[in-house]
Amino acid sequence: MLERRGYGRRSFVTGKSTHNQRIERLWRDINESCTGAFYTKFYWMEKIGLLDPEDDVDIFCLHYVAEHLIQAAVVRFQRSWNYHKIRTEGHKSLNQIFIAGLTALRNSGCTLSELEQDEPGRVTREPDDWDRSVHTIPAVDVPAFSCPLTAEQLFELERRIRKENIDLDNLHIEYQEVKNYVLSSID
């Protein structure tokens, strides 16, 4: 970031972890109120031998029963997070802070692109290899998998297993039902 944006801009805080309290709080809150329950459930399913994370059929079945639940949890968390009050910002929410920034930008008579141009100390050198530099950020590796079912079999699965009836409490039961159907269909 220093090479791209330049030195002395205070684009981010370096130093001890105490300077990163907001992001650490965000990750803690995401784990506690959004993803932690899924993490616990999936590891429990693995521990009892119900889920094999190396098996493509198991991964397909897990995605089938859990993806919509995870997405809904993330959306709920996002809405809650964006409207929570931040004490050090005058008890304004993130949405209020964002709108205030847009309003200040509008009232300044400048556009964002104008603000980014001709900044003192701004480094404008672009990375030599965009593909290599952009796509080497460490991330969770989600292996590719494909649906082992034909279109007709998938339609039948959707008829049998109603996703709207799946919740975290019965996810392992519905997962087993999906897995049984998939295994019987591909044999």
Contacts in CASP RR format, 6 or more apart in sequence:
PFRMAT RR
TARGET T0000
AUTHOR 0000-0000-0000
METHOD contacts of the structure
MODEL  1
MLERRGYGRRSFVTGKSTHNQRIERLWRDINESCTGAFYTKFYWMEKIGL
LDPEDDVDIFCLHYVAEHLIQAAVVRFQRSWNYHKIRTEGHKSLNQIFIA
GLTALRNSGCTLSELEQDEPGRVTREPDDWDRSVHTIPAVDVPAFSCPLT
AEQLFELERRIRKENIDLDNLHIEYQEVKNYVLSSID
1 11 0 8 1.000
1 12 0 8 1.000
2 11 0 8 1.000
3 123 0 8 1.000
3 125 0 8 1.000
4 123 0 8 1.000
4 125 0 8 1.000
4 127 0 8 1.000
5 11 0 8 1.000
5 122 0 8 1.000
5 123 0 8 1.000
6 121 0 8 1.000
6 122 0 8 1.000
6 123 0 8 1.000
7 121 0 8 1.000
8 121 0 8 1.000
9 119 0 8 1.000
9 121 0 8 1.000
13 19 0 8 1.000
13 20 0 8 1.000
17 24 0 8 1.000
26 81 0 8 1.000
29 77 0 8 1.000
29 81 0 8 1.000
30 77 0 8 1.000
31 39 0 8 1.000
33 77 0 8 1.000
33 80 0 8 1.000
34 73 0 8 1.000
34 74 0 8 1.000
34 76 0 8 1.000
34 77 0 8 1.000
35 70 0 8 1.000
35 73 0 8 1.000
37 73 0 8 1.000
37 168 0 8 1.000
38 66 0 8 1.000
38 69 0 8 1.000
38 70 0 8 1.000
38 73 0 8 1.000
38 168 0 8 1.000
41 168 0 8 1.000
41 171 0 8 1.000
41 172 0 8 1.000
42 51 0 8 1.000
42 62 0 8 1.000
42 66 0 8 1.000
44 172 0 8 1.000
45 51 0 8 1.000
45 172 0 8 1.000
45 175 0 8 1.000
46 52 0 8 1.000
46 53 0 8 1.000
50 172 0 8 1.000
50 175 0 8 1.000
50 176 0 8 1.000
51 58 0 8 1.000
51 62 0 8 1.000
51 175 0 8 1.000
52 58 0 8 1.000
53 59 0 8 1.000
56 145 0 8 1.000
56 146 0 8 1.000
56 148 0 8 1.000
57 148 0 8 1.000
57 179 0 8 1.000
57 182 0 8 1.000
57 183 0 8 1.000
57 186 0 8 1.000
58 179 0 8 1.000
59 143 0 8 1.000
59 145 0 8 1.000
60 145 0 8 1.000
60 146 0 8 1.000
60 147 0 8 1.000
60 148 0 8 1.000
60 182 0 8 1.000
61 175 0 8 1.000
61 178 0 8 1.000
61 179 0 8 1.000
61 182 0 8 1.000
62 175 0 8 1.000
63 145 0 8 1.000
64 157 0 8 1.000
64 161 0 8 1.000
64 163 0 8 1.000
64 178 0 8 1.000
65 161 0 8 1.000
65 163 0 8 1.000
65 166 0 8 1.000
65 171 0 8 1.000
65 174 0 8 1.000
65 175 0 8 1.000
65 178 0 8 1.000
66 166 0 8 1.000
66 171 0 8 1.000
66 175 0 8 1.000
68 163 0 8 1.000
68 166 0 8 1.000
69 166 0 8 1.000
69 167 0 8 1.000
69 168 0 8 1.000
69 171 0 8 1.000
81 94 0 8 1.000
82 93 0 8 1.000
82 94 0 8 1.000
82 95 0 8 1.000
83 93 0 8 1.000
83 94 0 8 1.000
83 95 0 8 1.000
84 93 0 8 1.000
84 94 0 8 1.000
85 91 0 8 1.000
85 92 0 8 1.000
85 93 0 8 1.000
86 92 0 8 1.000
86 93 0 8 1.000
86 94 0 8 1.000
86 97 0 8 1.000
89 97 0 8 1.000
92 100 0 8 1.000
105 111 0 8 1.000
105 112 0 8 1.000
105 115 0 8 1.000
116 122 0 8 1.000
127 133 0 8 1.000
127 134 0 8 1.000
147 154 0 8 1.000
148 182 0 8 1.000
148 185 0 8 1.000
148 186 0 8 1.000
149 157 0 8 1.000
149 182 0 8 1.000
149 185 0 8 1.000
149 186 0 8 1.000
153 185 0 8 1.000
156 181 0 8 1.000
156 185 0 8 1.000
157 178 0 8 1.000
157 181 0 8 1.000
157 182 0 8 1.000
157 185 0 8 1.000
160 177 0 8 1.000
160 181 0 8 1.000
161 174 0 8 1.000
161 177 0 8 1.000
161 178 0 8 1.000
161 181 0 8 1.000
165 174 0 8 1.000
166 174 0 8 1.000
END
